[in-house]
Amino acid sequence: MYDNPLITFLGNRCLTKSDAELVESFLAGDGLSFRSLYERHYRMAVGIARGHLIDVHLAEDAAQEAFAEAYRSMHSLQNRAKFASWLGTICRRTALRLARTQPRTQPILDAQEPICDSTQQAMSAHVQELLERLDESARELVMLHYFSGLSYQEIAEALDLTPQAIHGRLQRTRRELREVFQSEESKE
C-alpha cells in the first residue's frame, strides 16, 4: 500500500484497530490514525454523497469536505465507536448542501467503459431514471451497496442501523424497482 516499509508497518497496525481506538490515537496526535480512518471509510462517504448528488466528481468532493470537517471537529465526537455514522451524517449534510447549488444535469451512473451500443445507452438511461425515482434514503442504500460495494455490515455502521434493517430496506427497494420496471414493460 505504501512505498515506505515503516509506514506500511504502521499502516497495517492501524488497520487492526477499531474506529474508537483510531479516533483516540488521532486525538492524541497520531496523524496516521486519521489516514487509516480515511482509507477505511472513503468508499462509504462517496457512496452516501452519490445518493444525493448526480455528479460522481462532486460526490467525491463532498466526501473530501466531510473528511476535512471530521478532521477539524473530531474532538466533538462523543461516542468514538460511532465514527462511521458521525462521518456519514457530515457527508450527507455536505452533499445536500452541494446538491442545492448544483443543477441536475449529469447522470448518477458514470460508465467505467464507454457505452457504444445504443441498446446499452438506452438501458443505462432507463436505470438512471429508475434510480432518480427512488427516495433519497433508498437511493443512498443502492449507491452504498451496489456502486460503492459496501457490505450490509459496513452500511449498517455508516447509517447507525442493524445489518438486518439494511437487508430489509434493500429488499423493499429492489422490489419497488422491479415493480416499476415490470409496470413499464407491460405498457410497451
Steps between C-alpha positions, in 0.01 A plus 500: 500500500781745590853530359664547838525170697465682835179669385377165366561342841339788687212511252433128545504548877238772461280274287458257790376772734133579547362838396484603866868414548596687185305808610671492840841461334427789265393723788824408675695628198540193275433629147522151348186409694295753305649369177383152599150632575501671162606187314249288689200728441566680171282269286218537751524879495496516120206256492299714739577811296406325174160426647438876497719631220483409135859580407748240630777760515284730708425203728873445542538870584223467760678202654826697515323794665338264749838354595646849537211594730546176696870579536424845639214384725625164625523631856120546501429132424344371822477127422832409336363164382239682289754668273353345181145618566626841615705537182199379298287776649764762418529364146123491449466863615788606278352320199157653559655847525688445174190352332307822567759699307548263204277448197380141447656443158738207527407136556537313827655215305840573356611227266838346573524416132348703218158374398501450123188297442177701477316224690749531785462877496123468519525250787744724686264796458210287622691385810594863561133598484400220739766603751383860491146386584615348829479708815837626621546240775426208264729646233771545763475130593518393135804720441676374812438133429506466122722788391739538795506127575438528875373201693180511705717524814697797365182679394340424837795659681489805273127554546483386862258218418515123526609283206152344512343843451729564204407163351128573542526849352699377201247221446216754496695725265575213260133400508396861432742527208383165361133605519566831327706328231235232443217752485691697238567183298131410504414844358726443200 
